[in-house]
């Protein structure tokens, strides 16, 4: 009897996990070998206990990708969320200032002078190319925004089910850009839960897609 209950729980766990995975794969563009630009890597949320690791959920799946600050700036892309777009502008100003300092270190004659593309172009286009390399290749290209949509499963009666809803099997959905939370929603697993996951996934992807040029 105990074995039957365990098998039933496992199959329920397995079925829900499969639905989560299929829903995420339906919404987020990806390729199985994870090769290519502007695609999402779809991976399982760790849930098997092992040495040095104690799982906090009963599993789930997540879609992850990233976009460089370089591409966001070059293509004039925006997340469409004020705080995020202001963060992009602030980061650009920060790295631009670093690029100017490095350029001046290489060309001390520009110390105390304004450094702009127009000024450098009048002197020598090679200076423009050098500044571009400092700013875009060395700095902006190495600054990336992580894009994450994650769905976590918590089974009723399991020790992991403590928290928001510990009396029913439930699912928590999160979406992040770096540490900025885009959504945080928890639902119980009942008829129609697949559509809720898909709706939240599409909501997150609509924001991610704006900058994935």
N, C-alpha and C positions, 0 to 999 in steps of 0.2 A: 504493500500500500504506500509506504514511504517512497519507495523507488518510483512508483507510478506518479506520485505528486511531483517528485523531482524532475522526472522526464517531461511532465506537462509544463512545469515552470520553464525548463530549458527550451522547449519548443516554442513557448510563447515569447520568451526572450529572443530566440533566434528569428522568429517571424517578424517581430517588431523591428529588430535591427535590420532585417532585409528590406523592410518597407522604407525605413529611414535612408538607407543607402540608395535604393532605387529612386527615391524622391529627389535626393540631392543630385544624383547623376542626371536626372531629367532636367534640372534647372541650370546647373553649372556646366559650362563647356569644359571638356577635358579630353585627354587621350590616354589610353591605358599605360603607355610606357613613359608618361610624364615628360615627353620631349616636345619642345615647341614654346613659342612665346604667347603670353596672354591667355594661359589656360589655368585651370585649377587642379591642384592635387587633391584627390579624395582619399582619405585615410580613416581607419577605424580608431575610435577613442579607446585607449588602453583600458582593459577591464579584467585582465588575468593577473592574479597575484603572483609575484615572483620575488626572489631575494632582493631586498632593498626597495621594493615597490608594493604599495597597498592601494589597489584601485578605489576611487571614490565614487564610481558610477557602475552601472551594469552594462556599460558600453555605449554605443552610438557611433556617429560618423561626422566628419567635418570636411569642409572644402576650404582649401587655403591657396592663396596666391600672393603676389606682391607686385608693386609698380614702383618704378624709380622716380625720384623727384625730378630727374632730368626730363623724362618723358612727359610728366605732368606740366612742367614749365614750357617745354618746346611746343607742345600741342595746345597749350592754353586750356587744359582740361580742368574741370571743377567737380567736386563731390556733390555740390548743391546743398551742402550743410555749412552754415556760416562759420561755426567754430573750426571745422576741419579746413575750410578754404582759407581762413585767417591763419591757421597753423602753417599751411603750405606757403603762404606769403612770407610769414615770419622766418621760416626755415630758409627760404630763398634769400632773403635779406642777410641772414646770418652767414650763409655760405658765400654769398657775393662779397661780403666784407672780408672774409678769410682769403678769398681769391685775390682781392685787391692787395692785401698785406703781403701775400706770397709774391705777387707780381712786382711789388715795390722792392721786396728783398732781392729779386733778380735784377731789377733796374732801379738802383738808388736815385737816379736822376729824377724820378717821378715822386720822390718823397715830398710831402707837403703840397703836391699837385693833385688835381682831380683826375681820376682815371675813368674814362668812358670809352665806349666803342668808337664814337665819333672822333674823339681826340687821338686815339691810337691809330685809327684808319688814316688820318691825315699825315701821321708820321711814317707808318709802315704797316701794310696789311699782315705782315708776319707777326707783329705785336698783337694784332687782333686774334690771330690763330693761337698764339701762345696763351693769351688770357682765356680764350674759349676752352682750351684744353685744361687749364687750371680749374676753371669753374665747372664745366660740364663733365669732362672725363674723369678728373681726379676727385671731385667733390659731389656734384649732384647725382652722378650715376651710381655712386656708392651709398646714397641715402635712399632707402626704400620704405614704402608703407606696406605693412602686412595686412592682408585682407582675409578675414576669417568668418566663416559661418559654421556653427557647431550645434549639433543636436545630441543631447545626452539622455540616456534612458535610466530610470530608477524603478525597480520592481517592487510591488507591494510586499511588505513583510520582510524585505531584505534590509540589512543594516545600512545600506546606502540610501534607503528611502527616507531617511531623516531629513528634516528641513522644511521646504515649502509645502510639501504634501506627502505625509508619511502613511496615509491610510489607503492610498490607491496607487496603482501603477501609473507613473506620470513621466512626462518628457519636458525637458527644459531646452529652450532654443536661445542662442546668443549670436550676435554678429558684432564684429569689431573691425575698426581700422586702427592699427597700432593698439593703444590703450583706450581709445575713444569708443564707447559702447553705442552701437546703433539701435539694437533691440535686445530685449530680455523678456522672454515670455515662457510661462510654464502652463502646460495643459495636462489633464488626465487622459489616459489612453481609452478612448471609447469610439463609437462609430463616427467616422468622418475625420479622425485625427490626421489622416494622411493629407487631406486638403488643407488643414491648418498649417502643417509643416511646409507644404508647397507654397502657400501664400506668404509665409514668413521668409522662405528661401528666395522667392521672387522679389520681395521687398528689399532684401539685402543685396541681391544681385543687381537690381536696378541702380543702386548707389555705386557699387563696385564698377559696373560697366561704364559709367561716365568717365572714368579715368583710365580704363584699360584700352589704350589706343594701339 
